[in-house]
Amino acid sequence: MQEISDPALARGVLTDPAFRVPPVPPGDTGLPWLRATVSRFADGPAHARRRALVEELLAGIDPASLAAAAPAHPVATLAAALGLPPTPSLVADVRLVAAAYQPTPVDLPSSDGPGARVDRPTSEQPAADAAVERLVATLGGAHDERTAAHLCLLVQACAATETLIERARVSGVDVVLRDDPPVPATRRQASVDTVVGGMAITAGEVVRVSLAADPFGAGPRACPGRAHALALASAALAAPAPPAPPAPPAPPSETRAAHAATTQAATARPRAAHAVNIRPEGDAR
């Protein structure tokens, strides 16, 4: 896959209507349904309609309220702001979905040309499918675009915002967004033959587009939740960092004894003599 990393060229691709998001196959349930119903993987009128739903949901949430929220996982904070009923598995389910959310497309030989692509299922997909259905049930059980818009926001809060928070604990939000953004790149598919920065791209070809200069994207697909993501990060960073995972348990006493005996035996072995090669002074060999 060719990559467009120059910031100006990358921004040009992101704002060029000739470059579209690679399509995903249709689906009735689980992860295939979610991908096929969110704005993220849609194009044309479907994208505009679904993005409007996302923007409507975000407009009902004041970012300041997120920044002032009690310490919690960003998914839980956003879910509460969206009015979702709390469930014990909500954060875990969204994590399962986020881990498999991005499709792994493969080209198939087809009379439809190089644009014919299908998703390659991953080992995470069965668990993600079940998690999607639990989340849909939490939202009322309807497999519609409004439900998908809610899930889209929760997945982004998990995948991108959680990563931003983790990295910002070390170097700060501004530095992370500049040097190590949570979403380093995206994909676009050319709808016509074109040339970008001397790189020939054929119609149907998918290219990787760097987001280093635009961590929230650019053009009509720029992230509409930038202010909300930064507010969630602000709230998390204002709270104490979560405790580090506990150290692994010490080995059993017999293991320690065996290790000590092995060490003692190794120490007691005589060492082989080492040959020493002494060169005369001034020998520049």
C-alpha positions as CSV (number, residue, x, y, z in Angstrom):
1,M,0.0,0.0,0.0
2,Q,1.4,3.4,-1.0
3,E,1.6,6.0,1.7
4,I,1.1,9.8,1.5
5,S,3.1,11.3,4.4
6,D,3.8,14.8,3.3
7,P,1.5,17.0,5.4
8,A,0.4,19.3,2.5
9,L,-0.2,16.3,0.2
10,A,-2.0,14.4,2.9
11,R,-4.3,17.3,3.6
12,G,-5.0,17.6,-0.1
13,V,-6.1,14.0,-0.3
14,L,-8.3,14.3,2.8
15,T,-10.1,17.2,1.2
16,D,-10.3,15.8,-2.3
17,P,-13.7,14.4,-3.2
18,A,-12.0,12.0,-5.6
19,F,-10.6,10.1,-2.6
20,R,-13.2,8.2,-0.7
21,V,-13.3,5.9,2.3
22,P,-12.9,2.3,1.2
23,P,-16.4,0.7,1.3
24,V,-17.3,-2.1,3.6
25,P,-19.7,-5.0,2.9
26,P,-23.3,-4.9,4.2
27,G,-24.3,-6.6,7.4
28,D,-27.4,-7.3,9.5
29,T,-26.0,-7.9,12.9
30,G,-22.8,-7.6,14.9
31,L,-19.7,-5.9,13.7
32,P,-20.5,-6.1,10.0
33,W,-23.8,-4.2,10.7
34,L,-22.0,-1.6,12.8
35,R,-19.4,-0.9,10.1
36,A,-22.0,-0.8,7.4
37,T,-24.2,1.7,9.4
38,V,-21.9,4.2,10.9
39,S,-20.7,7.4,9.1
40,R,-17.1,6.4,9.4
41,F,-17.2,3.9,6.5
42,A,-20.0,5.6,4.5
43,D,-19.9,7.9,1.5
44,G,-22.1,10.4,-0.3
45,P,-25.6,11.0,1.1
46,A,-25.4,8.2,3.6
47,H,-22.3,9.7,5.1
48,A,-23.9,13.2,5.3
49,R,-27.0,11.8,7.0
50,R,-25.2,9.7,9.5
51,R,-22.6,12.3,10.3
52,A,-25.5,14.7,11.1
53,L,-26.8,12.2,13.7
54,V,-23.3,12.2,15.3
55,E,-23.1,15.9,15.3
56,E,-26.6,16.1,16.8
57,L,-25.6,13.8,19.7
58,L,-22.4,15.8,20.3
59,A,-24.3,19.1,20.3
60,G,-26.3,17.9,23.2
61,I,-23.2,17.4,25.3
62,D,-21.3,20.4,26.7
63,P,-17.6,19.6,26.6
64,A,-17.2,21.5,29.9
65,S,-19.4,19.0,31.6
66,L,-17.1,16.2,30.4
67,A,-14.0,18.0,31.7
68,A,-15.7,18.4,35.1
69,A,-17.0,14.8,35.3
70,A,-16.0,12.5,38.2
71,P,-13.0,10.3,37.4
72,A,-14.0,7.4,35.2
73,H,-13.1,5.6,32.0
74,P,-13.8,8.0,29.1
75,V,-16.3,5.5,27.7
76,A,-18.3,5.5,30.9
77,T,-18.2,9.3,31.1
78,L,-19.4,9.7,27.6
79,A,-22.0,7.0,27.9
80,A,-23.5,8.8,31.0
81,A,-23.5,12.1,29.0
82,L,-25.4,10.4,26.2
83,G,-28.0,9.1,28.7
84,L,-27.1,5.5,28.4
85,P,-28.1,3.3,31.3
86,P,-25.0,2.0,33.2
87,T,-24.3,-1.6,32.7
88,P,-21.4,-3.6,34.3
89,S,-20.1,-4.8,30.9
90,L,-20.4,-1.5,28.9
91,V,-16.7,-0.4,28.9
92,A,-15.5,-4.0,28.4
93,D,-18.0,-4.5,25.5
94,V,-16.9,-1.2,23.8
95,R,-13.3,-2.3,24.2
96,L,-14.0,-5.5,22.4
97,V,-15.7,-3.7,19.6
98,A,-12.9,-1.1,19.3
99,A,-10.3,-3.8,19.0
100,A,-11.9,-5.2,15.8
101,Y,-13.6,-2.0,14.5
102,Q,-11.2,-1.2,11.7
103,P,-11.8,-3.6,8.8
104,T,-8.9,-5.5,7.4
105,P,-9.7,-5.4,3.6
106,V,-8.2,-7.8,1.1
107,D,-8.5,-7.6,-2.7
108,L,-10.3,-10.3,-4.5
109,P,-9.9,-11.2,-8.2
110,S,-13.1,-10.0,-9.7
111,S,-14.7,-8.7,-12.8
112,D,-15.5,-5.6,-10.8
113,G,-11.8,-4.6,-10.9
114,P,-9.3,-3.6,-8.2
115,G,-12.0,-1.9,-6.1
116,A,-13.7,-5.2,-5.2
117,R,-12.7,-5.8,-1.6
118,V,-14.0,-7.9,1.3
119,D,-13.2,-7.8,5.0
120,R,-10.9,-10.5,6.4
121,P,-12.4,-11.7,9.7
122,T,-10.0,-11.5,12.7
123,S,-9.8,-13.6,15.8
124,E,-11.4,-10.8,17.8
125,Q,-14.6,-10.6,15.6
126,P,-16.8,-13.3,17.3
127,A,-16.4,-11.6,20.7
128,A,-16.9,-8.2,19.1
129,D,-20.1,-9.4,17.3
130,A,-21.5,-10.5,20.6
131,A,-20.5,-7.2,22.3
132,V,-22.2,-5.2,19.5
133,E,-25.4,-7.0,20.1
134,R,-25.3,-6.4,23.9
135,L,-24.7,-2.7,23.3
136,V,-27.5,-2.5,20.8
137,A,-29.8,-4.1,23.4
138,T,-28.6,-1.5,26.0
139,L,-29.6,1.2,23.5
140,G,-33.1,-0.2,23.0
141,G,-32.5,-3.0,20.5
142,A,-33.0,-1.2,17.2
143,H,-30.4,-1.8,14.5
144,D,-30.7,1.6,13.0
145,E,-28.5,4.6,12.2
146,R,-29.1,6.4,15.5
147,T,-28.0,3.4,17.5
148,A,-25.0,3.1,15.3
149,A,-24.2,6.8,15.9
150,H,-24.1,6.2,19.6
151,L,-21.8,3.2,19.3
152,C,-19.6,5.1,16.9
153,L,-19.0,7.8,19.5
154,L,-18.3,5.2,22.3
155,V,-15.8,3.3,20.1
156,Q,-13.9,6.5,19.3
157,A,-13.8,7.4,23.0
158,C,-12.3,4.0,23.7
159,A,-9.9,3.6,20.8
160,A,-8.6,7.1,20.2
161,T,-9.3,9.1,23.4
162,E,-8.1,6.3,25.8
163,T,-4.8,6.2,23.8
164,L,-4.5,10.0,23.9
165,I,-4.9,9.9,27.7
166,E,-2.4,7.1,28.3
167,R,0.3,8.9,26.2
168,A,-0.5,12.3,27.6
169,R,0.3,11.2,31.1
170,V,3.9,11.0,30.0
171,S,4.3,14.0,27.7
172,G,1.2,16.1,27.7
173,V,-1.7,16.4,25.2
174,D,-0.1,18.9,22.9
175,V,3.1,16.9,22.5
176,V,1.2,13.7,21.9
177,L,-1.0,15.3,19.2
178,R,2.1,16.8,17.6
179,D,4.5,13.9,17.8
180,D,2.5,10.7,18.4
181,P,-1.2,11.0,17.6
182,P,-3.5,8.2,18.7
183,V,-4.7,7.7,15.1
184,P,-1.5,8.1,13.0
185,A,-3.1,7.5,9.6
186,T,-6.2,6.7,7.7
187,R,-7.1,5.1,4.3
188,R,-8.6,6.5,1.2
189,Q,-9.5,4.9,-2.1
190,A,-9.0,6.8,-5.4
191,S,-12.1,7.0,-7.6
192,V,-10.1,8.0,-10.6
193,D,-6.6,7.7,-11.9
194,T,-4.5,10.5,-10.4
195,V,-1.0,11.6,-9.4
196,V,-0.2,12.8,-5.9
197,G,3.3,14.3,-5.4
198,G,4.7,12.3,-8.3
199,M,3.0,9.1,-7.1
200,A,0.8,7.4,-9.6
201,I,-2.5,6.2,-8.1
202,T,-4.9,4.1,-10.1
203,A,-8.7,4.2,-9.7
204,G,-9.7,1.7,-7.0
205,E,-6.3,1.8,-5.3
206,V,-6.3,2.3,-1.5
207,V,-3.6,4.5,-0.1
208,R,-2.5,5.2,3.5
209,V,-2.7,8.9,4.4
210,S,-0.7,10.3,7.3
211,L,-2.5,12.3,10.0
212,A,0.6,13.5,11.6
213,A,-0.2,17.2,10.8
214,D,-3.9,16.8,11.3
215,P,-4.5,14.4,14.3
216,F,-8.3,15.0,14.1
217,G,-8.4,14.7,10.3
218,A,-9.3,17.4,7.8
219,G,-12.0,18.2,5.3
220,P,-15.6,16.9,5.4
221,R,-14.5,13.9,7.5
222,A,-12.6,15.8,10.2
223,C,-13.5,14.5,13.6
224,P,-16.6,16.3,14.9
225,G,-15.8,15.4,18.5
226,R,-12.4,17.2,18.9
227,A,-13.6,19.4,21.8
228,H,-15.3,16.5,23.5
229,A,-12.2,14.2,23.2
230,L,-9.9,16.9,24.6
231,A,-12.4,17.5,27.5
232,L,-12.5,13.8,28.3
233,A,-8.7,13.8,28.3
234,S,-8.6,16.8,30.5
235,A,-10.9,15.1,33.1
236,A,-8.8,11.9,33.1
237,L,-5.5,13.7,33.4
238,A,-6.8,15.8,36.3
239,A,-7.4,12.6,38.3
240,P,-4.6,10.5,39.8
241,A,-3.2,8.0,37.4
242,P,-4.5,4.5,37.8
243,P,-2.3,2.2,39.9
244,A,0.3,0.2,38.1
245,P,-0.4,-3.5,37.7
246,P,0.9,-5.6,40.7
247,A,4.3,-7.2,40.4
248,P,4.3,-10.9,39.6
249,P,4.3,-13.2,42.7
250,A,7.6,-14.4,44.1
251,P,8.6,-17.9,43.0
252,P,7.7,-20.8,45.4
253,S,10.3,-21.6,48.2
254,E,11.5,-24.7,46.5
255,T,12.1,-22.8,43.2
256,R,14.1,-20.2,45.1
257,A,16.1,-22.9,46.8
258,A,16.8,-24.6,43.5
259,H,17.8,-21.3,41.9
260,A,20.2,-20.6,44.8
261,A,21.7,-24.0,44.5
262,T,22.2,-23.6,40.8
263,T,23.8,-20.2,41.3
264,Q,26.1,-21.5,44.0
265,A,27.2,-24.5,41.9
266,A,27.9,-22.2,38.9
267,T,30.0,-19.9,41.1
268,A,32.0,-22.7,42.5
269,R,33.1,-24.0,39.1
270,P,36.7,-23.1,38.2
271,R,37.0,-20.6,35.4
272,A,38.9,-21.4,32.3
273,A,42.1,-19.5,31.8
274,H,41.9,-16.7,29.3
275,A,44.7,-16.2,26.8
276,V,46.1,-12.6,26.9
277,N,47.6,-11.2,23.8
278,I,50.0,-8.4,24.7
279,R,51.0,-6.1,21.8
280,P,54.2,-4.1,21.9
281,E,53.7,-0.4,22.4
282,G,53.4,1.5,19.2
283,D,52.1,-1.5,17.3
284,A,49.4,-0.1,15.0
285,R,48.4,-3.5,13.5
